[in-house]
Amino acid sequence: MRERLFLNGDFRTMNPTAPVASAVVTAGDRIAYVGDIAGARAYAHAGAEEIDLGGAFVTPGFIEAHNHMIGFGLTLADVDARFPTVRSIADLCAAIGRRAEEVPSGSWILARGYDDNKLAERRHPTRHDLDAVAPNHPVFLVNGSGHMAVVNSLALRLADVSGSTTAPQGGHIVLDDDGEPTGLLQETAQELVRREVPKPIREDMADALRRCGQRYVAAGITSSHTAGVNSADEMAAHHLVTFDGSLPLRTYLMIGRPLLGLVENLGLRTGLGDTRLRIGPIKLFSDGSLIGRTAAVFEPFLEDPRPDNLGLEMMPQEELDETVRRAHDAGFQVATHAIGDRAIHMVLSAYERAIAAKPRPNHRHRIEHCGICRPELIQRLAEGRFLAVSQPIFITEYGDGFLRHLGPERSALTYPFRSLLDAGVELVFSSDCPVSAYEPLKGIQAAVTEQTGSSQPYAPAEAISVDEGIRLYTLAGARASFEEADKGSIEVGKLADFAILADDPASVEPNRIGDVPILATVIGGVTVYEA
């Protein structure tokens, strides 16, 4: 069994009984020794490879606990509409116009990433804006949140969407003063047009996973919880890249609601699989997004065209209760997207009812995002031992919009990391890529500084320490997938997954944490990335 000695490192193990070390020995894909350099050399056999880390800072491999791997890989070919690449609707239209000149008439133009809160005009683009630069190409422009999209007139015609079209449950077609679509489609209404866009085939999805994996390992990520596998082709693509070895990441598959009946009938359960690919929770949606003002809330959003806007429910309480019960009874962990306080209340109620009917002490049901957390919701999260899987990078990328649409009082308990930890809630960090930047160090910086993209204070009282941030991106992520015996800390017997950094993030200026270089990433004792 191949041994490697990683020497002269500043290892932060996340093991409270031995929090630091200077050397690690790996044997095969596991950690065989953790301690000092002399002990490592005494432990290892003759001929073992020695790697001098030169004092580099080493953490357990980062675990990306909520993201969309295939979606991210596919969008790398889309028009980049993110800030600061795009600062205005004029910039956005110019980028789409350039793409229109490059591709044949009639072919779809896909773009992603704009945030109306950051555009100079402080509004969404309209179909008329897009028509002016791409009248002969159907355009599908996705908001940064992924919860809404703007399309042009040709796309609406191809999908047969008009002012008289009825939006599906959980969706909204925005109309102008004349009763015609503006082009903005919110939540499930996007599917009215998305279904006309040519679908990627299985190999396209596999290539997307490979592209995603290359970027993730360069950021120190060694494991990924992919949020929502909704088709047999998506499942097959994950199997393909895992077993041909082209995706080094360890992957925990969240199974989307469309596949719930299938996996029930097959007898699949959370936890089936191995250390490379494992079945995770059933993934559900209960509401929309904050920046799109479609999250289900108890109080209306501020600065909204509809003064009574309380967001959108993806399903009524009775249907949510029944779906959660089915998944819980079948032995699945459940992970439900809930951002608004009303949605979090609904999901907690569904979880509590399912557990009361069929107790399962170690359910580890998750609330994905878990945005607006009023004190009574935090208490219920702690009492029910539910996991809050949050995205600190949202504060940087969308915090200015949160303040605008919620106000400072509600924002103070929107992604309240300190309050959640102090209450005993199991908090887990992630990015929701491609909604936001995937680099864990950027997320940790956001949680430590509590500053928006415009450097405005967001919720300073909710700041956490760098060490807490690292734990929430490592050991907490392992617990979120029931894998804390195998990963999340640097301990003997665990998988040899770690990230090697140029500096201790706690030693640099807080606003520079996200800039600390990743020198190398090791998965299963193998170096899969070197700067």
C-alpha positions as CSV (number, residue, x, y, z in Angstrom):
1,M,0.0,0.0,0.0
2,R,1.5,3.3,-1.1
3,E,2.6,5.6,1.7
4,R,3.1,9.4,1.5
5,L,4.5,11.6,4.2
6,F,3.3,15.2,4.2
7,L,5.8,17.0,6.4
8,N,6.4,20.5,7.7
9,G,2.8,21.6,7.4
10,D,0.6,23.6,9.7
11,F,-2.3,21.1,9.9
12,R,-5.5,22.2,11.5
13,T,-7.2,18.8,12.0
14,M,-10.7,19.8,13.3
15,N,-10.1,17.1,15.9
16,P,-10.6,18.8,19.3
17,T,-8.3,16.3,21.1
18,A,-5.4,17.0,18.8
19,P,-6.2,20.2,16.9
20,V,-2.8,20.8,15.3
21,A,-0.1,18.7,13.7
22,S,3.1,19.1,11.6
23,A,3.0,15.8,9.7
24,V,0.6,13.3,8.2
25,V,1.2,9.9,6.7
26,T,-1.3,8.5,4.2
27,A,-1.5,4.8,3.3
28,G,-3.6,4.2,0.2
29,D,-6.6,6.5,0.4
30,R,-6.6,6.8,4.3
31,I,-4.8,8.7,6.9
32,A,-2.4,6.4,8.8
33,Y,-0.6,8.8,11.1
34,V,-1.2,12.4,12.4
35,G,1.5,14.0,14.6
36,D,5.0,15.4,14.4
37,I,7.7,14.9,11.8
38,A,9.8,12.6,13.8
39,G,6.8,10.4,14.5
40,A,5.8,10.3,10.9
41,R,9.2,9.2,9.8
42,A,9.3,6.5,12.5
43,Y,5.8,5.3,11.5
44,A,6.4,5.1,7.7
45,H,8.1,2.3,5.9
46,A,11.3,2.6,3.9
47,G,10.8,4.1,0.5
48,A,7.7,6.1,1.4
49,E,7.4,9.3,-0.6
50,E,8.1,12.5,1.4
51,I,6.5,15.8,0.5
52,D,7.8,18.9,2.3
53,L,5.0,21.4,2.6
54,G,7.2,24.3,3.5
55,G,5.1,25.4,6.4
56,A,1.9,25.6,4.4
57,F,-1.5,25.7,6.1
58,V,-3.5,22.5,5.7
59,T,-7.2,21.9,6.4
60,P,-9.5,18.9,5.8
61,G,-10.8,19.0,2.3
62,F,-13.6,21.5,1.9
63,I,-17.1,20.1,1.5
64,E,-19.4,22.0,-0.9
65,A,-22.7,21.0,0.8
66,H,-25.2,22.6,-1.6
67,N,-24.5,23.3,-5.3
68,H,-25.5,22.4,-8.8
69,M,-22.6,20.7,-10.6
70,I,-24.1,20.0,-13.9
71,G,-25.8,23.3,-14.1
72,F,-22.5,25.1,-13.3
73,G,-20.6,23.1,-15.9
74,L,-23.2,23.8,-18.5
75,T,-23.4,27.5,-17.8
76,L,-19.6,28.0,-18.4
77,A,-20.5,28.2,-22.1
78,D,-23.3,30.8,-21.5
79,V,-23.0,34.5,-21.9
80,D,-21.6,35.8,-18.6
81,A,-24.1,38.4,-17.2
82,R,-22.7,38.6,-13.7
83,F,-21.6,41.8,-11.9
84,P,-19.1,43.3,-12.5
85,T,-18.8,42.0,-16.0
86,V,-22.3,43.4,-16.6
87,R,-23.1,46.7,-14.8
88,S,-26.1,47.9,-16.8
89,I,-28.8,46.7,-19.1
90,A,-26.7,48.3,-21.9
91,D,-23.7,46.1,-21.0
92,L,-26.0,43.1,-20.8
93,C,-27.5,43.7,-24.2
94,A,-24.2,44.4,-25.8
95,A,-22.9,41.0,-24.6
96,I,-26.0,39.2,-26.0
97,G,-25.7,41.2,-29.2
98,R,-22.1,39.9,-29.6
99,R,-23.2,36.4,-29.1
100,A,-26.0,36.9,-31.7
101,E,-23.3,37.8,-34.2
102,E,-21.4,34.7,-33.5
103,V,-24.1,32.0,-33.8
104,P,-26.6,31.2,-36.6
105,S,-30.0,32.8,-36.7
106,G,-32.7,30.8,-34.9
107,S,-30.2,29.2,-32.4
108,W,-30.8,29.8,-28.7
109,I,-28.7,32.3,-26.8
110,L,-28.3,31.4,-23.1
111,A,-27.0,33.9,-20.5
112,R,-26.8,33.8,-16.8
113,G,-26.0,35.8,-13.7
114,Y,-27.5,39.3,-13.8
115,D,-28.8,40.9,-10.6
116,D,-31.3,43.7,-11.1
117,N,-30.2,45.2,-7.7
118,K,-26.7,45.7,-9.2
119,L,-27.7,47.0,-12.6
120,A,-27.4,50.8,-13.1
121,E,-31.1,50.9,-14.0
122,R,-32.2,49.0,-10.9
123,R,-34.7,47.0,-12.9
124,H,-35.0,43.7,-14.8
125,P,-34.4,43.7,-18.5
126,T,-37.5,43.3,-20.7
127,R,-38.2,41.4,-23.9
128,H,-37.9,44.7,-25.7
129,D,-34.4,45.2,-24.5
130,L,-33.4,41.8,-25.8
131,D,-35.3,42.1,-29.0
132,A,-33.3,45.1,-29.9
133,V,-30.0,43.1,-30.1
134,A,-31.2,39.6,-30.9
135,P,-34.5,39.7,-32.8
136,N,-33.7,36.5,-34.7
137,H,-32.5,34.4,-31.8
138,P,-34.6,33.1,-29.0
139,V,-32.9,34.4,-25.8
140,F,-33.1,32.9,-22.3
141,L,-31.4,35.1,-19.7
142,V,-31.3,33.6,-16.2
143,N,-31.1,35.8,-13.1
144,G,-28.2,35.1,-10.7
145,S,-30.6,33.4,-8.3
146,G,-31.7,30.9,-10.8
147,H,-35.3,31.6,-9.7
148,M,-36.3,33.8,-12.6
149,A,-35.4,34.4,-16.2
150,V,-36.0,37.1,-18.9
151,V,-36.8,35.9,-22.4
152,N,-37.3,37.8,-25.7
153,S,-40.3,38.0,-27.9
154,L,-39.2,35.2,-30.2
155,A,-38.7,32.9,-27.2
156,L,-42.2,33.7,-26.0
157,R,-43.7,33.0,-29.4
158,L,-41.9,29.6,-29.7
159,A,-43.3,28.7,-26.3
160,D,-46.7,30.1,-27.1
161,V,-46.7,32.2,-24.0
162,S,-48.9,35.3,-24.0
163,G,-50.8,37.6,-21.6
164,S,-53.6,35.0,-21.4
165,T,-51.2,32.1,-20.4
166,T,-51.9,30.7,-17.0
167,A,-48.7,30.3,-14.9
168,P,-48.1,26.9,-13.2
169,Q,-48.3,26.4,-9.5
170,G,-45.4,28.3,-7.8
171,G,-44.8,30.5,-10.9
172,H,-45.6,34.0,-12.1
173,I,-45.6,35.6,-15.6
174,V,-45.0,39.3,-15.1
175,L,-47.2,41.5,-17.3
176,D,-46.9,45.1,-18.5
177,D,-49.6,47.7,-18.3
178,D,-51.2,46.4,-21.5
179,G,-51.5,42.9,-20.1
180,E,-48.6,41.5,-22.2
181,P,-45.6,39.6,-20.8
182,T,-42.6,41.8,-20.0
183,G,-40.4,38.8,-20.6
184,L,-39.8,38.2,-16.9
185,L,-40.8,34.7,-15.8
186,Q,-40.5,33.9,-12.1
187,E,-40.0,30.5,-10.5
188,T,-41.8,27.6,-12.2
189,A,-43.1,29.9,-15.0
190,Q,-39.5,29.6,-16.4
191,E,-40.3,26.1,-17.5
192,L,-42.9,27.3,-20.0
193,V,-40.0,28.5,-22.1
194,R,-37.1,26.4,-20.8
195,R,-38.8,23.3,-22.2
196,E,-38.2,24.7,-25.7
197,V,-34.5,25.0,-25.2
198,P,-32.5,22.1,-26.6
199,K,-31.8,19.6,-23.8
200,P,-28.2,18.5,-23.0
201,I,-27.6,14.8,-23.6
202,R,-25.9,12.5,-21.1
203,E,-22.4,13.1,-22.5
204,D,-23.0,16.9,-22.3
205,M,-23.8,16.5,-18.6
206,A,-20.7,14.3,-18.1
207,D,-18.5,17.0,-19.7
208,A,-20.2,19.6,-17.5
209,L,-19.3,17.6,-14.4
210,R,-15.7,17.3,-15.5
211,R,-15.4,21.0,-16.0
212,C,-17.0,21.7,-12.7
213,G,-14.7,19.2,-11.0
214,Q,-11.6,20.9,-12.4
215,R,-12.6,24.2,-10.9
216,Y,-13.7,22.8,-7.6
217,V,-10.5,21.0,-6.8
218,A,-8.6,24.2,-7.6
219,A,-10.5,25.8,-4.8
220,G,-9.7,23.0,-2.3
221,I,-13.0,21.3,-2.6
222,T,-12.9,17.5,-2.2
223,S,-16.5,16.6,-1.7
224,S,-19.8,17.9,-3.2
225,H,-23.5,17.6,-2.4
226,T,-25.1,18.2,-5.7
227,A,-28.5,19.7,-5.1
228,G,-31.1,18.0,-7.3
229,V,-30.6,15.1,-9.6
230,N,-33.9,15.1,-11.5
231,S,-33.5,12.7,-14.4
232,A,-32.1,9.3,-15.2
233,D,-29.6,10.9,-17.6
234,E,-28.3,13.2,-14.8
235,M,-27.9,10.1,-12.5
236,A,-26.1,8.2,-15.3
237,A,-23.8,11.1,-16.0
238,H,-22.6,11.1,-12.3
239,H,-22.0,7.4,-12.5
240,L,-20.1,7.7,-15.8
241,V,-17.6,10.3,-14.5
242,T,-17.2,8.6,-11.2
243,F,-16.4,5.2,-12.5
244,D,-14.2,6.3,-15.4
245,G,-12.2,8.4,-12.9
246,S,-12.6,11.7,-14.7
247,L,-14.3,13.3,-11.7
248,P,-12.0,13.2,-8.6
249,L,-14.6,14.7,-6.3
250,R,-16.6,12.6,-3.9
251,T,-20.3,13.2,-4.6
252,Y,-23.5,13.0,-2.5
253,L,-26.5,13.0,-4.7
254,M,-29.7,14.9,-3.7
255,I,-32.5,13.2,-5.5
256,G,-35.1,15.6,-6.9
257,R,-38.7,15.2,-6.3
258,P,-39.4,14.0,-9.9
259,L,-37.5,10.8,-9.1
260,L,-39.0,10.1,-5.7
261,G,-41.5,7.5,-6.9
262,L,-38.7,5.7,-8.9
263,V,-36.2,5.5,-6.0
264,E,-39.0,4.4,-3.6
265,N,-39.9,1.5,-5.9
266,L,-36.3,0.5,-6.3
267,G,-35.8,0.5,-2.6
268,L,-33.0,3.0,-2.6
269,R,-32.2,4.9,0.6
270,T,-30.0,7.7,1.8
271,G,-26.5,6.4,2.4
272,L,-26.4,3.7,-0.3
273,G,-23.1,3.9,-2.3
274,D,-19.5,4.2,-1.5
275,T,-17.0,6.9,-0.6
276,R,-17.0,8.2,-4.2
277,L,-20.7,8.3,-5.0
278,R,-23.5,8.1,-2.5
279,I,-27.3,8.5,-2.5
280,G,-28.2,11.5,-0.4
281,P,-31.6,13.1,0.5
282,I,-34.7,13.7,-1.3
283,K,-34.6,17.4,-2.5
284,L,-37.7,19.5,-2.3
285,F,-38.6,23.2,-2.9
286,S,-41.0,25.2,-0.7
287,D,-40.4,28.7,-2.0
288,G,-38.4,31.0,-4.3
289,S,-35.6,33.5,-3.8
290,L,-34.9,36.7,-1.8
291,I,-33.4,38.7,-4.6
292,G,-36.3,37.8,-6.8
293,R,-38.7,38.6,-4.0
294,T,-40.4,35.2,-4.5
295,A,-39.4,33.7,-1.1
296,A,-42.4,33.0,1.0
297,V,-42.5,35.6,3.8
298,F,-44.8,36.7,6.5
299,E,-44.3,40.4,5.9
300,P,-44.4,42.0,2.4
301,F,-41.1,42.9,0.7
302,L,-40.0,46.5,0.6
303,E,-39.6,48.5,-2.7
304,D,-41.8,46.0,-4.5
305,P,-44.3,46.9,-7.3
306,R,-46.8,44.8,-5.5
307,P,-47.2,46.1,-1.9
308,D,-48.8,42.9,-0.8
309,N,-46.2,40.6,-2.2
310,L,-45.6,37.7,0.2
311,G,-43.7,35.5,-2.2
312,L,-44.6,32.2,-3.7
313,E,-45.2,28.7,-2.3
314,M,-44.0,25.9,-4.5
315,M,-46.7,23.6,-3.0
316,P,-49.4,24.0,-0.4
317,Q,-48.8,22.8,3.2
318,E,-50.8,19.6,2.8
319,E,-48.8,18.6,-0.3
320,L,-45.5,19.4,1.4
321,D,-46.5,17.4,4.5
322,E,-47.4,14.4,2.3
323,T,-44.2,14.5,0.2
324,V,-42.0,14.9,3.3
325,R,-43.8,12.0,5.0
326,R,-43.3,9.7,2.0
327,A,-39.6,10.5,1.8
328,H,-39.1,10.2,5.6
329,D,-41.1,6.9,5.8
330,A,-39.0,5.5,3.0
331,G,-35.8,6.0,4.9
332,F,-34.5,9.1,3.2
333,Q,-33.0,12.2,4.6
334,V,-35.0,15.2,3.4
335,A,-33.5,18.5,2.2
336,T,-35.9,21.3,1.4
337,H,-35.2,24.6,-0.1
338,A,-36.7,27.3,2.2
339,I,-35.6,30.9,2.3
340,G,-38.4,33.0,3.6
341,D,-39.6,32.8,7.2
342,R,-43.0,31.6,6.1
343,A,-41.4,28.8,4.0
344,I,-39.1,27.8,6.9
345,H,-42.2,27.6,9.2
346,M,-43.9,25.4,6.6
347,V,-41.0,23.0,6.2
348,L,-40.4,22.8,10.0
349,S,-44.1,21.9,10.4
350,A,-43.8,19.2,7.7
351,Y,-40.7,17.7,9.3
352,E,-42.1,17.8,12.8
353,R,-45.3,16.0,11.7
354,A,-43.4,13.3,9.8
355,I,-41.1,12.6,12.8
356,A,-44.0,12.6,15.3
357,A,-45.7,10.0,13.1
358,K,-42.6,7.9,12.6
359,P,-39.8,8.8,15.0
360,R,-36.2,8.5,13.7
361,P,-33.7,10.0,16.1
362,N,-30.9,10.5,13.5
363,H,-32.9,11.8,10.6
364,R,-30.6,14.8,10.0
365,H,-33.3,16.5,7.8
366,R,-31.9,19.7,6.3
367,I,-33.3,23.1,5.4
368,E,-31.4,24.4,2.4
369,H,-30.6,28.1,2.6
370,C,-32.7,28.7,5.7
371,G,-32.7,32.5,5.1
372,I,-35.0,34.6,7.3
373,C,-34.7,33.0,10.7
374,R,-37.0,34.6,13.3
375,P,-36.1,33.7,16.9
376,E,-38.9,31.1,17.2
377,L,-37.7,29.4,14.0
378,I,-34.2,29.2,15.3
379,Q,-35.5,27.6,18.5
380,R,-37.5,25.0,16.5
381,L,-34.4,24.2,14.3
382,A,-32.4,23.5,17.4
383,E,-35.1,21.5,19.2
384,G,-35.8,19.4,16.2
385,R,-32.1,18.8,15.5
386,F,-32.5,20.0,11.9
387,L,-29.5,21.1,9.8
388,A,-29.4,24.6,8.3
389,V,-27.4,24.5,5.1
390,S,-26.5,28.1,4.4
391,Q,-24.5,30.1,1.9
392,P,-22.5,32.9,3.5
393,I,-21.3,34.2,0.1
394,F,-24.9,35.4,-0.5
395,I,-24.1,38.3,1.9
396,T,-21.3,39.5,-0.4
397,E,-23.1,39.0,-3.7
398,Y,-26.7,39.7,-2.7
399,G,-26.6,41.4,0.7
400,D,-27.2,44.9,-0.7
401,G,-30.4,43.6,-2.3
402,F,-31.5,41.9,0.9
403,L,-31.1,45.2,2.8
404,R,-33.1,47.0,0.1
405,H,-36.0,44.5,0.1
406,L,-36.1,43.4,3.7
407,G,-34.7,46.4,5.6
408,P,-32.0,46.3,8.3
409,E,-34.2,44.7,11.0
410,R,-35.2,41.7,9.0
411,S,-31.8,41.4,7.4
412,A,-30.2,41.1,10.8
413,L,-31.7,37.7,11.2
414,T,-31.4,36.6,7.5
415,Y,-28.5,34.1,7.4
416,P,-27.8,34.7,11.2
417,F,-24.7,32.5,11.7
418,R,-23.8,33.6,15.2
419,S,-27.4,33.2,16.4
420,L,-27.8,29.8,14.9
421,L,-24.5,28.5,16.4
422,D,-25.2,29.9,19.8
423,A,-28.7,28.3,19.8
424,G,-27.1,24.9,19.1
425,V,-28.3,24.6,15.5
426,E,-26.2,22.4,13.2
427,L,-25.1,24.9,10.7
428,V,-23.4,23.9,7.4
429,F,-21.8,26.1,4.8
430,S,-22.0,25.9,1.0
431,S,-22.2,28.2,-2.0
432,D,-25.2,27.2,-4.2
433,C,-22.9,27.5,-7.2
434,P,-23.6,28.7,-10.0
435,V,-25.9,31.1,-8.1
436,S,-22.8,32.4,-6.3
437,A,-19.0,32.0,-6.3
438,Y,-18.0,28.5,-5.3
439,E,-14.7,29.2,-3.6
440,P,-15.0,28.2,0.1
441,L,-12.6,30.9,1.3
442,K,-14.8,33.6,-0.2
443,G,-17.7,32.2,1.8
444,I,-15.6,32.2,5.0
445,Q,-14.6,35.8,4.3
446,A,-18.2,36.8,4.0
447,A,-19.2,35.1,7.3
448,V,-16.2,36.7,9.1
449,T,-16.6,40.3,7.7
450,E,-20.4,40.5,7.3
451,Q,-20.0,43.0,4.5
452,T,-22.0,43.3,1.3
453,G,-20.5,43.7,-2.1
454,S,-20.6,47.5,-1.7
455,S,-18.7,47.2,1.6
456,Q,-21.8,48.1,3.6
457,P,-22.2,46.4,7.0
458,Y,-24.7,43.6,6.8
459,A,-25.3,42.0,10.2
460,P,-22.0,42.5,12.2
461,A,-23.4,40.8,15.3
462,E,-23.8,37.6,13.3
463,A,-20.1,37.4,12.4
464,I,-18.1,34.2,13.2
465,S,-14.4,33.3,13.5
466,V,-12.2,31.9,10.7
467,D,-11.8,28.6,12.6
468,E,-15.6,28.3,12.9
469,G,-15.9,29.0,9.2
470,I,-13.5,26.3,8.3
471,R,-15.3,23.8,10.5
472,L,-18.6,24.7,8.8
473,Y,-17.0,23.9,5.5
474,T,-15.5,20.6,6.6
475,L,-16.7,18.6,9.6
476,A,-20.2,20.1,9.4
477,G,-20.5,19.2,5.8
478,A,-19.4,15.6,6.6
479,R,-22.2,15.4,9.2
480,A,-24.7,16.7,6.7
481,S,-24.1,13.5,4.7
482,F,-23.7,11.1,7.6
483,E,-20.0,10.7,6.7
484,E,-18.2,12.2,9.7
485,A,-16.6,8.8,10.4
486,D,-14.9,9.1,7.0
487,K,-14.2,12.7,6.3
488,G,-14.3,16.3,7.6
489,S,-11.3,16.1,9.9
490,I,-7.7,15.0,9.7
491,E,-7.6,11.9,11.9
492,V,-6.2,8.4,11.7
493,G,-8.5,6.1,9.7
494,K,-10.3,8.8,7.8
495,L,-10.0,9.5,4.1
496,A,-6.9,11.4,3.1
497,D,-8.7,14.5,1.8
498,F,-7.2,17.9,2.5
499,A,-6.5,21.3,1.1
500,I,-3.1,23.0,1.2
501,L,-3.2,26.8,1.5
502,A,-0.4,29.4,1.1
503,D,-1.4,31.1,4.4
504,D,-3.5,30.6,7.5
505,P,-6.7,32.5,6.6
506,A,-6.9,33.7,10.2
507,S,-3.5,35.4,9.8
508,V,-4.4,37.7,6.9
509,E,-6.6,40.8,6.8
510,P,-10.3,39.7,6.9
511,N,-11.0,41.3,3.6
512,R,-8.2,39.2,2.0
513,I,-9.3,35.7,3.2
514,G,-10.8,34.9,-0.1
515,D,-7.5,35.7,-1.9
516,V,-5.4,33.1,0.0
517,P,-4.0,30.8,-2.7
518,I,-4.8,27.1,-2.8
519,L,-1.4,25.4,-3.4
520,A,-2.7,21.8,-3.8
521,T,-5.7,19.6,-3.2
522,V,-5.4,15.9,-2.1
523,I,-8.2,13.4,-2.4
524,G,-7.7,9.9,-1.2
525,G,-4.0,10.5,-0.7
526,V,-3.6,11.5,-4.4
527,T,-2.7,15.1,-5.3
528,V,-5.5,16.0,-7.8
529,Y,-4.5,19.7,-8.1
530,E,-1.3,21.7,-7.8
531,A,-1.1,25.5,-8.4
